[in-house]
Amino acid sequence: KQEVTQIPAALSVPEGENLVLNCSFTDSAIYNLQWFRQDPGKGLTSLLLIQSSQREQTSGRLNASLDKSSGRSTLYIAASQPGDSATYLCAVGGATNKLIFGTGTLLAVQP
Amino acid sequence: GAGVSQSPSNKVTEKGKDVELRCDPISGHTALYWYRQSLGQGLEFLIYFQGNSAPDKSGLPSDRFSAERTGGSVSTLTIQRTQQEDSAVYLCASSVSGGAVETQYFGPGTRLLVL
C-alpha cells in the first residue's frame, strides 16, 4: 500500500530565505507526483506536476524534483515571501490519477 | 463554470441524519474525484467518475457513503445515517479526462460537522 510522508510537519522561516520541503513515498510505481498548496479554509491549488519520466519542474520561484527510484521529491522555494505561508501537500498519482496525499507541511514565512 | 464549485460550504447535522453534498465540476471536464480531509486521516480518496464508465468506489469507507454523477456533470455525494467520525472537509476535484498526467482542479470543499 502506497504511503506518502512529508518532512518537516511544520516550518517557520524569515522572509527572503530559500527553503526545501521533502516528500517520500513507499511504492515507486507512480505515474506522477504533484505539489499543492492549501490556504486556511480553502481548497487545494496545484503548483507543479512532475510526470514519472521527468526529473524536475519549475514555475517561478518554485522548483520540484523527483527521484522515483528512491521514492523522494523535494519542493524548493526561493526567496520566500509572507504570501507563501500555507500548507504544502505532495501527492502521487496512478494510472487513473487517484491521488494519495502526504501529511502536509505547514509553512509560515515571517515578515 | 470557471472553477469547481461545491455546496453547501458548511453543513451541521445531527447524528443519524442523511446529508447530500454537491459538486459542480469545470465545464467540459469528464473526470471527477471526491476526497475527504479529516484531522485523523489526512486527505484521502473516496470515489472517481470518468465519463460513462463505472465509477471507482474503492475509497468509500462504508456502505453509508454513495455518490452519483448525473448527465456527466454535477455529482452528489450522499452520506446516510451520519456518524460523528464523518465530520470532515469533503473536497471535489475535476480534470479534463482523468489522464495520469493531468492537473486536478479542486473546489473549496464542504465542511461537515456531525453533532
Interface residues (C-beta under 8 A of the other chain):
Chain A: Y31 N32 Q34 F36 K42 G43 L44 T45 S46 L49 Q51 L89 A91 G93 G94 A95 T96 N97 K98 L99 I100 F101 G102 T103 G104
Chain B: V4 A31 Y33 Y35 G42 L43 E44 F45 Y48 Q50 D56 S58 G59 L91 A93 S95 G98 G99 A100 V101 E102 T103 Q104 Y105 F106 G107 P108 G109
